[in-house]
Amino acid sequence: MRYLYIAGKWTEAADGGTAQTINPFDATPLDTLAEAGTADVDAAVAAAREAFDGPWRRSTVTDRAALLAKIADLLQRDREQLAHTESLDTGKTVNEARADVDDTTAVFRYYAGVAGADAGRVVDPGRANVTSRITHEPVGVCALIAPWNYPLLQISWKLAPALAAGNTTVIKPSELTPLSTVALVGLFEEAELPPGVLNLLLGQGGTAGQALVAHPGVDLISFTGGLGTGEKIMAAAARGVRRVALELGGKNPNIVFDGTDFDTVVDNALTAAFLHSGQVCSAGARLIVQDSLHDSFVAELAARADRIRLGSGLDPQTECGPLISAAHRAKVERYVQLGLSEGADLLAGGQRPPEPNLAAGFFLRPTVFAGCHREMAVVQDEVFGPVVTVERFSTEEEAIRLGNDTAYGLAGAVWTADAGQAERVAGALRHGTVWINDYHPYLPQAEWGGFGKSGIGRELGPSGLDEYQEKKHIYHNTSPGPTHWFSG
Ligand code: NAD
C-alpha cells in the first residue's frame, strides 16, 4: 500500500479511497494506492501554506541548495531500485529508466548549483540618495502535476527549481505511474525536508487533479500532460489569476536531407520515433525525407522497425516495452486504422505482436506509414505511440514549410551534411528545441518548452527557475523629504 504524504506524514485518503496500479507488461496488479479526494487536497494545500508562512520562508538559498544536492546523492544511491520501479510501472526498459534516474539527478544538481547564483540585481535609479534593487522571491504554494511517460524526470523538472526558489509544493503524479514519485518523496523525508514543504497527492486527474488546480490556496500551477487537459488547467488558473506553466504535446518533424551517413540517419530515425514505444512528447513521429533518398530510407527504416524486440522492460534483451494502458493502445490502434483509411502505406507493424507471452500486455508493433501527406490526421495529431509517418520533399523551402505545418511546436530535427543548410533550417523551424544531426538529447542547463500548442513557459535552464520566482523592486530613498506636490 502507498500513501499520501501531507504535512510530513504518510496518510490514507480521508474517505479511505484506494486504487490499483498495474504492470503494463502483463496487466497484473503492482500496488494499492491511497486515492486523494477534496478533503486531502484541502489538507495538502493548507500544509503547504503553513510551511510557506513558517520557517521555510526563512530558509536560505544555501540551505535549499544543500538539500537538492543531498537528493541528488540519494537518487544515485538508490539508482537501481528506482530504475526497477520505474521500469515496472511505465513498461520502459530498465536501461532507459536508469538514464532517467541519472537525468533526474543531473537536474537536482543543476538547480543546487544555480539556486544562489543570481540574487537579483542593483539598478541605477538615476537620482541621488536612492538605491534601487530587484530581488527574487518565491511565488508561494505550487501545484505540480506530471504525466505518466517520464514520471520521475518530469516531476523533478518542476520540483527542483520550485524548491530552489523557496516555494512549497503539492505534487500529483499520474494515477498510472505513481510509484517512483512515492519513492522520491521518501528520499525527501530521509533528507529531513521540513513538514509541509512537499506534499504528495495520489489520485485521478478528474478528481484530485481538478480539485488541486481549482484550489484558491494554490498560487502557481505547473502542468505537463496532454493539450486538452492543459486547456482545462489554464481555464482553472484564470480564476484568481494564478500563474500557470504548461508543457504539452508535440508532433515533431524529423527532416532528413540526402547526403548524411545512411546508417546513422536511419538508426537515429528509429530511436527518435520508437524510444519508449513512441510515448515521448518530443518523439520524432513525423519523418520528412528528401525525394532522392526517400525509397531506400523507408525500406531500411521498415526493415529495422520489424526487427525491434518487444518484451518486458526488465529483460535486458528488450528494446521496446508495452504501451501504458489498454485504453491508450486502443487510441493508438484507432490512429493506425485512420492512417490506413486516409490512404497511407503501411510498411511495418500496425499489429499486436503474435508472441503468446506478450498477449496480456499492451503491446503494439512499431509501425511505419509511408506515402503520407500533411492533410492526414495521422500526420497532424499527436498519436503518442509507436507510429511514424513519412512524407517526402524536394527543396529546402518545402522541408521548412512541412516542418512548421503543425499546431504544435515542441521539438524537431534536421539531418544534413551542409552546415549552412543546417543553420538555415534550424533558424526557420518554429519549435522550442531543434536538433542538428542528432535527436532527443536535452540538457538541464538549456531551456525546454514549446511554441504554439506545445505549451506556455519553459522548464530547465535559468528560465526554469524564473517560473517559480516573483521579482520585487525595492526602492530605497536614503534621504527623504517633502515632495511639495500639493500646496495645501
Ligand atoms: P494527461 O493530460 O492525461 O495527464 C497528465 C496529468 O494531469 C496526470 O497526472 C493526470 O492525472 C492529471 N490530470 C488529468 N486531468 C486533469 C484535470 N482536469 N485537472 C488536473 N489534473 C489533471 O496526460 P498524460 O496522458 O499523462 O501524458 C501524456 C501527454 O503529456 C502527452 O500529450 C505528452 O506529449 C505530454 N508530455 C509533454 C511533455 C513536455 O515536456 N512538453 C513531457 C511529457 C509528456
Residues whose N, C-alpha, C, O or C-beta is under 5 A from the ligand:
A	BS01	NAD	I145 A146 P147 W148 K172 P173 S174 E175 G203 Q204 G205 G206 G209 Q210 V213 T224 G225 G226 L227 T229 K232 E247 L248 G249 G250 C281 S454
